[in-house]
Amino acid sequence: MTQEDSVLDGLVRKRIRGLRSALGWSLDELAARCYLSPSTLSRIETGHRRISLDQLSAIARALGTTLDQLVESADDGDVIIRPQHDAARGLTAWMLNRQPGVVVAKMRLTKPAPTRADALRVHPGWDWFTVLSGTVVLVLGDRRIFVETGQAAEFSTMVPHAFGAHDGPAEALGIFDQEGRRTHLRPLSDGEGERPG
């Protein structure tokens, strides 16, 4: 076993014990839920017994987690969320989750919403955001909606739309599906014109 494997093995055992404790379960309770003897579970938690894949799957299921979550790496690089800055659009975004599917992002907007009709975007789904500071202008079809600090907006993204800052920088927390992320949060490539925030 390599040192990296040994570290991960120890981490998995700590996670099992930590999740069991967080649920308020004794060794006997968890052992009964995953069809292991309490002594086997105790030896697994303390590192005195190798964990088989079948045992690990049963333990994960009993603890209400997935096998992937139980054995995921503890790489410190995953802790730091670095901003992605797109000067052309006046957008800085912090992706607050790494799971596929729905994306949660904090955004800092410095440019106003585009006014040209050809700059509005359409994609399947819904977007949602809440304004943390400043005012965000949401262009939704022919409407210009001012969303102020503490307010939130939810809208069908099949309506041509864009958003930007009003009278100075604004910060918002947004929830986007994959299409919304691709449309609003990916950096502009060279040669592309202005895109909505």
Summary of the structure (lengths in Angstrom):
residues: 197
radius of gyration: 23.4
end to end distance: 48.6
largest distance: 69.2
contacts: 549
relative contact order: 0.14
helix: 32%
strand: 27%
